[in-house]
Amino acid sequence: MKLDDAKFASMGGGLHITSGPAAIYWNPKDAAKGNYTVSASFTQTKAPMHPEAYGLFIGGSNLSDSTQSYVYFLTRGDGKYLINHRAGNDVHKIVDWTDTDVTNKQDAAGKATNDLAIRVTADSVNFIANGKPVKGFSKAEMHGFAADGQTGIRVNHNLDVHVDKFQVKSGK
C-alpha cells in the first residue's frame, strides 16, 4: 500500500481513516503476549460501495514482508463478522462471514459503531463485540495460530472509519 492511497487524520482521542486498499495498521509498542485484551471502537461513517470490513488483529509477526502472519476479527455494515488467519499470501478461514445479533448494522446513512475486542487468556481466545461474546476458542482449536505478537487494526478497501479508544491491556 502506498501512503497516497490512504488518508489519516487525528480526531479527538482517535484516528480517522479513509482507506484505499485493505491494510493493517500497528504501532510496535502495542505488541502483547500472555493474558491480554486488545480493543477499539470503530465507527463506519458512510456506506461503502460493497460490503467491506474493519476490525482488530492479534498475533502479528513479520508484518512488513511476504511471510506476515496474524489472526483478525472483522465486522462490516451488514452486521456479519469474520475471523481469519493470514499467513503470507494464504488466508485460513476460521469463521466465514456469519450473522450475529451483537454487532450493529449500518443505518440508512451507512453509519454503524461497533466496539470490538479480542481477549487472550492462558487457554483461550475470545472475540467480543459491543461487550458481548461473539465466538471463543480454546488455544488448541486455533490450530497453532499465534496469539502472542503484534496487535493492531485492519481496515478493508475504500472505507471511511473512525477508530477510537484503541488499547492493549495486560491481564485477564
mmCIF file of the C-alpha atoms, coordinates in Angstrom:
data_MODEL
# 
_entry.id   MODEL 
# 
loop_
_atom_site.group_PDB 
_atom_site.id 
_atom_site.type_symbol 
_atom_site.label_atom_id 
_atom_site.label_alt_id 
_atom_site.label_comp_id 
_atom_site.label_asym_id 
_atom_site.label_entity_id 
_atom_site.label_seq_id 
_atom_site.pdbx_PDB_ins_code 
_atom_site.Cartn_x 
_atom_site.Cartn_y 
_atom_site.Cartn_z 
_atom_site.occupancy 
_atom_site.B_iso_or_equiv 
_atom_site.pdbx_formal_charge 
_atom_site.auth_seq_id 
_atom_site.auth_comp_id 
_atom_site.auth_asym_id 
_atom_site.auth_atom_id 
_atom_site.pdbx_PDB_model_num 
ATOM 1   C CA . MET A 1 1   ? 0.000   0.000   0.000  1.00 0.00 ? 1   MET A CA 1 
ATOM 2   C CA . LYS A 1 2   ? 1.263   3.437   -0.840 1.00 0.00 ? 2   LYS A CA 1 
ATOM 3   C CA . LEU A 1 3   ? 0.803   6.301   1.593  1.00 0.00 ? 3   LEU A CA 1 
ATOM 4   C CA . ASP A 1 4   ? -1.043  8.203   -1.154 1.00 0.00 ? 4   ASP A CA 1 
ATOM 5   C CA . ASP A 1 5   ? -3.787  5.547   -1.120 1.00 0.00 ? 5   ASP A CA 1 
ATOM 6   C CA . ALA A 1 6   ? -4.976  6.322   2.402  1.00 0.00 ? 6   ALA A CA 1 
ATOM 7   C CA . LYS A 1 7   ? -5.771  9.400   4.461  1.00 0.00 ? 7   LYS A CA 1 
ATOM 8   C CA . PHE A 1 8   ? -5.247  9.640   8.195  1.00 0.00 ? 8   PHE A CA 1 
ATOM 9   C CA . ALA A 1 9   ? -6.460  12.415  10.453 1.00 0.00 ? 9   ALA A CA 1 
ATOM 10  C CA . SER A 1 10  ? -6.152  12.686  14.197 1.00 0.00 ? 10  SER A CA 1 
ATOM 11  C CA . MET A 1 11  ? -9.608  13.401  15.643 1.00 0.00 ? 11  MET A CA 1 
ATOM 12  C CA . GLY A 1 12  ? -10.251 13.720  19.358 1.00 0.00 ? 12  GLY A CA 1 
ATOM 13  C CA . GLY A 1 13  ? -8.639  10.718  21.014 1.00 0.00 ? 13  GLY A CA 1 
ATOM 14  C CA . GLY A 1 14  ? -8.794  8.655   17.855 1.00 0.00 ? 14  GLY A CA 1 
ATOM 15  C CA . LEU A 1 15  ? -7.793  8.322   14.250 1.00 0.00 ? 15  LEU A CA 1 
ATOM 16  C CA . HIS A 1 16  ? -9.945  8.812   11.172 1.00 0.00 ? 16  HIS A CA 1 
ATOM 17  C CA . ILE A 1 17  ? -9.007  6.532   8.262  1.00 0.00 ? 17  ILE A CA 1 
ATOM 18  C CA . THR A 1 18  ? -10.126 6.831   4.667  1.00 0.00 ? 18  THR A CA 1 
ATOM 19  C CA . SER A 1 19  ? -8.677  3.661   3.185  1.00 0.00 ? 19  SER A CA 1 
ATOM 20  C CA . GLY A 1 20  ? -7.563  2.729   -0.292 1.00 0.00 ? 20  GLY A CA 1 
ATOM 21  C CA . PRO A 1 21  ? -6.602  -0.945  -0.481 1.00 0.00 ? 21  PRO A CA 1 
ATOM 22  C CA . ALA A 1 22  ? -7.143  -3.205  2.530  1.00 0.00 ? 22  ALA A CA 1 
ATOM 23  C CA . ALA A 1 23  ? -4.366  -2.682  5.056  1.00 0.00 ? 23  ALA A CA 1 
ATOM 24  C CA . ILE A 1 24  ? -3.270  -3.323  8.604  1.00 0.00 ? 24  ILE A CA 1 
ATOM 25  C CA . TYR A 1 25  ? -2.018  -0.577  10.912 1.00 0.00 ? 25  TYR A CA 1 
ATOM 26  C CA . TRP A 1 26  ? 0.062   -1.092  14.026 1.00 0.00 ? 26  TRP A CA 1 
ATOM 27  C CA . ASN A 1 27  ? 2.495   0.504   16.436 1.00 0.00 ? 27  ASN A CA 1 
ATOM 28  C CA . PRO A 1 28  ? 5.379   -1.689  17.688 1.00 0.00 ? 28  PRO A CA 1 
ATOM 29  C CA . LYS A 1 29  ? 4.611   -0.588  21.268 1.00 0.00 ? 29  LYS A CA 1 
ATOM 30  C CA . ASP A 1 30  ? 1.304   -2.494  21.039 1.00 0.00 ? 30  ASP A CA 1 
ATOM 31  C CA . ALA A 1 31  ? 2.822   -5.990  20.876 1.00 0.00 ? 31  ALA A CA 1 
ATOM 32  C CA . ALA A 1 32  ? 1.327   -8.313  23.504 1.00 0.00 ? 32  ALA A CA 1 
ATOM 33  C CA . LYS A 1 33  ? 1.810   -11.772 24.963 1.00 0.00 ? 33  LYS A CA 1 
ATOM 34  C CA . GLY A 1 34  ? 0.306   -13.893 27.700 1.00 0.00 ? 34  GLY A CA 1 
ATOM 35  C CA . ASN A 1 35  ? -3.060  -12.724 29.018 1.00 0.00 ? 35  ASN A CA 1 
ATOM 36  C CA . TYR A 1 36  ? -4.272  -9.507  27.381 1.00 0.00 ? 36  TYR A CA 1 
ATOM 37  C CA . THR A 1 37  ? -7.202  -7.751  25.720 1.00 0.00 ? 37  THR A CA 1 
ATOM 38  C CA . VAL A 1 38  ? -6.956  -5.582  22.614 1.00 0.00 ? 38  VAL A CA 1 
ATOM 39  C CA . SER A 1 39  ? -9.965  -3.359  21.950 1.00 0.00 ? 39  SER A CA 1 
ATOM 40  C CA . ALA A 1 40  ? -11.171 -0.357  19.966 1.00 0.00 ? 40  ALA A CA 1 
ATOM 41  C CA . SER A 1 41  ? -14.337 1.444   18.975 1.00 0.00 ? 41  SER A CA 1 
ATOM 42  C CA . PHE A 1 42  ? -14.963 1.632   15.217 1.00 0.00 ? 42  PHE A CA 1 
ATOM 43  C CA . THR A 1 43  ? -17.439 3.967   13.534 1.00 0.00 ? 43  THR A CA 1 
ATOM 44  C CA . GLN A 1 44  ? -18.120 3.407   9.859  1.00 0.00 ? 44  GLN A CA 1 
ATOM 45  C CA . THR A 1 45  ? -19.128 6.924   8.822  1.00 0.00 ? 45  THR A CA 1 
ATOM 46  C CA . LYS A 1 46  ? -20.715 6.178   5.444  1.00 0.00 ? 46  LYS A CA 1 
ATOM 47  C CA . ALA A 1 47  ? -21.757 3.197   3.356  1.00 0.00 ? 47  ALA A CA 1 
ATOM 48  C CA . PRO A 1 48  ? -19.089 1.657   1.129  1.00 0.00 ? 48  PRO A CA 1 
ATOM 49  C CA . MET A 1 49  ? -19.826 0.648   -2.475 1.00 0.00 ? 49  MET A CA 1 
ATOM 50  C CA . HIS A 1 50  ? -19.604 -3.054  -1.488 1.00 0.00 ? 50  HIS A CA 1 
ATOM 51  C CA . PRO A 1 51  ? -19.690 -4.796  1.914  1.00 0.00 ? 51  PRO A CA 1 
ATOM 52  C CA . GLU A 1 52  ? -16.256 -4.045  3.398  1.00 0.00 ? 52  GLU A CA 1 
ATOM 53  C CA . ALA A 1 53  ? -14.971 -4.704  6.887  1.00 0.00 ? 53  ALA A CA 1 
ATOM 54  C CA . TYR A 1 54  ? -12.888 -3.314  9.733  1.00 0.00 ? 54  TYR A CA 1 
ATOM 55  C CA . GLY A 1 55  ? -11.581 -4.696  12.998 1.00 0.00 ? 55  GLY A CA 1 
ATOM 56  C CA . LEU A 1 56  ? -8.659  -5.918  15.074 1.00 0.00 ? 56  LEU A CA 1 
ATOM 57  C CA . PHE A 1 57  ? -5.752  -8.297  14.714 1.00 0.00 ? 57  PHE A CA 1 
ATOM 58  C CA . ILE A 1 58  ? -3.527  -10.207 17.137 1.00 0.00 ? 58  ILE A CA 1 
ATOM 59  C CA . GLY A 1 59  ? -0.515  -12.489 16.968 1.00 0.00 ? 59  GLY A CA 1 
ATOM 60  C CA . GLY A 1 60  ? 1.188   -10.453 14.285 1.00 0.00 ? 60  GLY A CA 1 
ATOM 61  C CA . SER A 1 61  ? 4.688   -11.289 13.094 1.00 0.00 ? 61  SER A CA 1 
ATOM 62  C CA . ASN A 1 62  ? 6.794   -10.268 10.079 1.00 0.00 ? 62  ASN A CA 1 
ATOM 63  C CA . LEU A 1 63  ? 4.092   -7.740  9.186  1.00 0.00 ? 63  LEU A CA 1 
ATOM 64  C CA . SER A 1 64  ? 6.243   -5.817  6.718  1.00 0.00 ? 64  SER A CA 1 
ATOM 65  C CA . ASP A 1 65  ? 7.157   -8.742  4.480  1.00 0.00 ? 65  ASP A CA 1 
ATOM 66  C CA . SER A 1 66  ? 5.718   -11.626 2.474  1.00 0.00 ? 66  SER A CA 1 
ATOM 67  C CA . THR A 1 67  ? 5.775   -14.019 5.464  1.00 0.00 ? 67  THR A CA 1 
ATOM 68  C CA . GLN A 1 68  ? 3.394   -11.914 7.548  1.00 0.00 ? 68  GLN A CA 1 
ATOM 69  C CA . SER A 1 69  ? 1.123   -13.774 9.949  1.00 0.00 ? 69  SER A CA 1 
ATOM 70  C CA . TYR A 1 70  ? -1.796  -12.601 12.103 1.00 0.00 ? 70  TYR A CA 1 
ATOM 71  C CA . VAL A 1 71  ? -5.311  -13.538 13.250 1.00 0.00 ? 71  VAL A CA 1 
ATOM 72  C CA . TYR A 1 72  ? -8.015  -10.968 12.528 1.00 0.00 ? 72  TYR A CA 1 
ATOM 73  C CA . PHE A 1 73  ? -11.583 -10.299 13.677 1.00 0.00 ? 73  PHE A CA 1 
ATOM 74  C CA . LEU A 1 74  ? -13.696 -8.074  11.431 1.00 0.00 ? 74  LEU A CA 1 
ATOM 75  C CA . THR A 1 75  ? -17.252 -6.830  11.142 1.00 0.00 ? 75  THR A CA 1 
ATOM 76  C CA . ARG A 1 76  ? -18.988 -4.981  8.337  1.00 0.00 ? 76  ARG A CA 1 
ATOM 77  C CA . GLY A 1 77  ? -22.043 -2.824  7.715  1.00 0.00 ? 77  GLY A CA 1 
ATOM 78  C CA . ASP A 1 78  ? -24.465 -5.726  7.278  1.00 0.00 ? 78  ASP A CA 1 
ATOM 79  C CA . GLY A 1 79  ? -23.639 -6.865  10.832 1.00 0.00 ? 79  GLY A CA 1 
ATOM 80  C CA . LYS A 1 80  ? -21.755 -10.023 9.856  1.00 0.00 ? 80  LYS A CA 1 
ATOM 81  C CA . TYR A 1 81  ? -18.397 -10.949 11.374 1.00 0.00 ? 81  TYR A CA 1 
ATOM 82  C CA . LEU A 1 82  ? -15.368 -12.931 10.204 1.00 0.00 ? 82  LEU A CA 1 
ATOM 83  C CA . ILE A 1 83  ? -12.338 -14.497 11.896 1.00 0.00 ? 83  ILE A CA 1 
ATOM 84  C CA . ASN A 1 84  ? -9.382  -15.445 9.693  1.00 0.00 ? 84  ASN A CA 1 
ATOM 85  C CA . HIS A 1 85  ? -5.675  -16.186 9.874  1.00 0.00 ? 85  HIS A CA 1 
ATOM 86  C CA . ARG A 1 86  ? -3.355  -14.539 7.366  1.00 0.00 ? 86  ARG A CA 1 
ATOM 87  C CA . ALA A 1 87  ? -0.116  -16.415 6.600  1.00 0.00 ? 87  ALA A CA 1 
ATOM 88  C CA . GLY A 1 88  ? 1.871   -14.781 3.829  1.00 0.00 ? 88  GLY A CA 1 
ATOM 89  C CA . ASN A 1 89  ? -0.409  -14.790 0.790  1.00 0.00 ? 89  ASN A CA 1 
ATOM 90  C CA . ASP A 1 90  ? -2.645  -17.517 2.257  1.00 0.00 ? 90  ASP A CA 1 
ATOM 91  C CA . VAL A 1 91  ? -5.825  -16.873 4.227  1.00 0.00 ? 91  VAL A CA 1 
ATOM 92  C CA . HIS A 1 92  ? -7.145  -19.610 6.530  1.00 0.00 ? 92  HIS A CA 1 
ATOM 93  C CA . LYS A 1 93  ? -10.855 -19.275 7.265  1.00 0.00 ? 93  LYS A CA 1 
ATOM 94  C CA . ILE A 1 94  ? -11.560 -19.763 10.963 1.00 0.00 ? 94  ILE A CA 1 
ATOM 95  C CA . VAL A 1 95  ? -15.132 -18.390 10.849 1.00 0.00 ? 95  VAL A CA 1 
ATOM 96  C CA . ASP A 1 96  ? -16.502 -17.286 7.461  1.00 0.00 ? 96  ASP A CA 1 
ATOM 97  C CA . TRP A 1 97  ? -18.920 -14.334 7.271  1.00 0.00 ? 97  TRP A CA 1 
ATOM 98  C CA . THR A 1 98  ? -21.580 -15.095 9.877  1.00 0.00 ? 98  THR A CA 1 
ATOM 99  C CA . ASP A 1 99  ? -24.690 -13.261 11.086 1.00 0.00 ? 99  ASP A CA 1 
ATOM 100 C CA . THR A 1 100 ? -24.795 -12.217 14.730 1.00 0.00 ? 100 THR A CA 1 
ATOM 101 C CA . ASP A 1 101 ? -27.168 -10.181 16.874 1.00 0.00 ? 101 ASP A CA 1 
ATOM 102 C CA . VAL A 1 102 ? -24.369 -8.462  18.800 1.00 0.00 ? 102 VAL A CA 1 
ATOM 103 C CA . THR A 1 103 ? -22.889 -6.256  16.068 1.00 0.00 ? 103 THR A CA 1 
ATOM 104 C CA . ASN A 1 104 ? -24.586 -3.067  14.935 1.00 0.00 ? 104 ASN A CA 1 
ATOM 105 C CA . LYS A 1 105 ? -25.688 -2.860  11.307 1.00 0.00 ? 105 LYS A CA 1 
ATOM 106 C CA . GLN A 1 106 ? -25.248 0.337   9.333  1.00 0.00 ? 106 GLN A CA 1 
ATOM 107 C CA . ASP A 1 107 ? -28.197 2.727   9.315  1.00 0.00 ? 107 ASP A CA 1 
ATOM 108 C CA . ALA A 1 108 ? -29.795 4.323   6.233  1.00 0.00 ? 108 ALA A CA 1 
ATOM 109 C CA . ALA A 1 109 ? -26.886 6.795   6.027  1.00 0.00 ? 109 ALA A CA 1 
ATOM 110 C CA . GLY A 1 110 ? -24.353 3.936   6.173  1.00 0.00 ? 110 GLY A CA 1 
ATOM 111 C CA . LYS A 1 111 ? -23.190 4.699   9.716  1.00 0.00 ? 111 LYS A CA 1 
ATOM 112 C CA . ALA A 1 112 ? -22.503 1.990   12.305 1.00 0.00 ? 112 ALA A CA 1 
ATOM 113 C CA . THR A 1 113 ? -20.485 1.929   15.534 1.00 0.00 ? 113 THR A CA 1 
ATOM 114 C CA . ASN A 1 114 ? -19.078 -1.299  16.962 1.00 0.00 ? 114 ASN A CA 1 
ATOM 115 C CA . ASP A 1 115 ? -16.811 -1.785  19.968 1.00 0.00 ? 115 ASP A CA 1 
ATOM 116 C CA . LEU A 1 116 ? -14.625 -4.804  19.216 1.00 0.00 ? 116 LEU A CA 1 
ATOM 117 C CA . ALA A 1 117 ? -12.251 -6.729  21.472 1.00 0.00 ? 117 ALA A CA 1 
ATOM 118 C CA . ILE A 1 118 ? -10.113 -9.848  21.418 1.00 0.00 ? 118 ILE A CA 1 
ATOM 119 C CA . ARG A 1 119 ? -9.375  -11.323 24.850 1.00 0.00 ? 119 ARG A CA 1 
ATOM 120 C CA . VAL A 1 120 ? -6.475  -13.769 25.118 1.00 0.00 ? 120 VAL A CA 1 
ATOM 121 C CA . THR A 1 121 ? -6.045  -15.948 28.213 1.00 0.00 ? 121 THR A CA 1 
ATOM 122 C CA . ALA A 1 122 ? -3.719  -18.824 29.036 1.00 0.00 ? 122 ALA A CA 1 
ATOM 123 C CA . ASP A 1 123 ? -6.031  -21.336 27.345 1.00 0.00 ? 123 ASP A CA 1 
ATOM 124 C CA . SER A 1 124 ? -8.483  -19.404 25.146 1.00 0.00 ? 124 SER A CA 1 
ATOM 125 C CA . VAL A 1 125 ? -9.061  -16.622 22.632 1.00 0.00 ? 125 VAL A CA 1 
ATOM 126 C CA . ASN A 1 126 ? -12.410 -14.805 22.807 1.00 0.00 ? 126 ASN A CA 1 
ATOM 127 C CA . PHE A 1 127 ? -13.852 -12.439 20.218 1.00 0.00 ? 127 PHE A CA 1 
ATOM 128 C CA . ILE A 1 128 ? -16.226 -9.794  21.614 1.00 0.00 ? 128 ILE A CA 1 
ATOM 129 C CA . ALA A 1 129 ? -18.493 -7.167  20.023 1.00 0.00 ? 129 ALA A CA 1 
ATOM 130 C CA . ASN A 1 130 ? -20.248 -4.431  21.972 1.00 0.00 ? 130 ASN A CA 1 
ATOM 131 C CA . GLY A 1 131 ? -19.421 -6.133  25.269 1.00 0.00 ? 131 GLY A CA 1 
ATOM 132 C CA . LYS A 1 132 ? -20.944 -9.483  24.288 1.00 0.00 ? 132 LYS A CA 1 
ATOM 133 C CA . PRO A 1 133 ? -19.195 -12.705 23.235 1.00 0.00 ? 133 PRO A CA 1 
ATOM 134 C CA . VAL A 1 134 ? -19.298 -13.455 19.515 1.00 0.00 ? 134 VAL A CA 1 
ATOM 135 C CA . LYS A 1 135 ? -17.057 -16.524 19.375 1.00 0.00 ? 135 LYS A CA 1 
ATOM 136 C CA . GLY A 1 136 ? -14.482 -18.204 21.578 1.00 0.00 ? 136 GLY A CA 1 
ATOM 137 C CA . PHE A 1 137 ? -11.917 -20.920 21.037 1.00 0.00 ? 137 PHE A CA 1 
ATOM 138 C CA . SER A 1 138 ? -9.554  -22.892 23.180 1.00 0.00 ? 138 SER A CA 1 
ATOM 139 C CA . LYS A 1 139 ? -5.999  -22.246 22.052 1.00 0.00 ? 139 LYS A CA 1 
ATOM 140 C CA . ALA A 1 140 ? -5.882  -25.881 20.879 1.00 0.00 ? 140 ALA A CA 1 
ATOM 141 C CA . GLU A 1 141 ? -8.758  -25.107 18.486 1.00 0.00 ? 141 GLU A CA 1 
ATOM 142 C CA . MET A 1 142 ? -6.729  -22.255 16.981 1.00 0.00 ? 142 MET A CA 1 
ATOM 143 C CA . HIS A 1 143 ? -4.574  -24.870 15.189 1.00 0.00 ? 143 HIS A CA 1 
ATOM 144 C CA . GLY A 1 144 ? -1.310  -23.345 16.356 1.00 0.00 ? 144 GLY A CA 1 
ATOM 145 C CA . PHE A 1 145 ? -2.042  -19.816 15.142 1.00 0.00 ? 145 PHE A CA 1 
ATOM 146 C CA . ALA A 1 146 ? -0.125  -17.445 17.403 1.00 0.00 ? 146 ALA A CA 1 
ATOM 147 C CA . ALA A 1 147 ? -1.923  -15.153 19.826 1.00 0.00 ? 147 ALA A CA 1 
ATOM 148 C CA . ASP A 1 148 ? 1.317   -13.582 21.074 1.00 0.00 ? 148 ASP A CA 1 
ATOM 149 C CA . GLY A 1 149 ? 2.771   -10.831 18.911 1.00 0.00 ? 149 GLY A CA 1 
ATOM 150 C CA . GLN A 1 150 ? 1.827   -7.545  17.345 1.00 0.00 ? 150 GLN A CA 1 
ATOM 151 C CA . THR A 1 151 ? -1.712  -6.199  17.725 1.00 0.00 ? 151 THR A CA 1 
ATOM 152 C CA . GLY A 1 152 ? -3.404  -3.553  15.623 1.00 0.00 ? 152 GLY A CA 1 
ATOM 153 C CA . ILE A 1 153 ? -6.288  -2.687  13.338 1.00 0.00 ? 153 ILE A CA 1 
ATOM 154 C CA . ARG A 1 154 ? -7.325  -3.815  9.875  1.00 0.00 ? 154 ARG A CA 1 
ATOM 155 C CA . VAL A 1 155 ? -9.408  -1.681  7.524  1.00 0.00 ? 155 VAL A CA 1 
ATOM 156 C CA . ASN A 1 156 ? -10.543 -3.135  4.206  1.00 0.00 ? 156 ASN A CA 1 
ATOM 157 C CA . HIS A 1 157 ? -10.954 -1.432  0.825  1.00 0.00 ? 157 HIS A CA 1 
ATOM 158 C CA . ASN A 1 158 ? -12.370 2.059   0.379  1.00 0.00 ? 158 ASN A CA 1 
ATOM 159 C CA . LEU A 1 159 ? -13.818 2.574   3.851  1.00 0.00 ? 159 LEU A CA 1 
ATOM 160 C CA . ASP A 1 160 ? -14.299 5.735   5.866  1.00 0.00 ? 160 ASP A CA 1 
ATOM 161 C CA . VAL A 1 161 ? -13.823 4.695   9.504  1.00 0.00 ? 161 VAL A CA 1 
ATOM 162 C CA . HIS A 1 162 ? -13.137 6.485   12.772 1.00 0.00 ? 162 HIS A CA 1 
ATOM 163 C CA . VAL A 1 163 ? -11.150 4.402   15.283 1.00 0.00 ? 163 VAL A CA 1 
ATOM 164 C CA . ASP A 1 164 ? -11.264 5.463   18.923 1.00 0.00 ? 164 ASP A CA 1 
ATOM 165 C CA . LYS A 1 165 ? -10.145 4.041   22.275 1.00 0.00 ? 165 LYS A CA 1 
ATOM 166 C CA . PHE A 1 166 ? -7.615  1.578   20.813 1.00 0.00 ? 166 PHE A CA 1 
ATOM 167 C CA . GLN A 1 167 ? -5.855  -0.098  23.711 1.00 0.00 ? 167 GLN A CA 1 
ATOM 168 C CA . VAL A 1 168 ? -3.986  -3.194  24.764 1.00 0.00 ? 168 VAL A CA 1 
ATOM 169 C CA . LYS A 1 169 ? -4.457  -4.158  28.414 1.00 0.00 ? 169 LYS A CA 1 
ATOM 170 C CA . SER A 1 170 ? -2.438  -6.846  30.165 1.00 0.00 ? 170 SER A CA 1 
ATOM 171 C CA . GLY A 1 171 ? -4.231  -9.371  32.348 1.00 0.00 ? 171 GLY A CA 1 
ATOM 172 C CA . LYS A 1 172 ? -7.464  -11.331 32.108 1.00 0.00 ? 172 LYS A CA 1 
# 
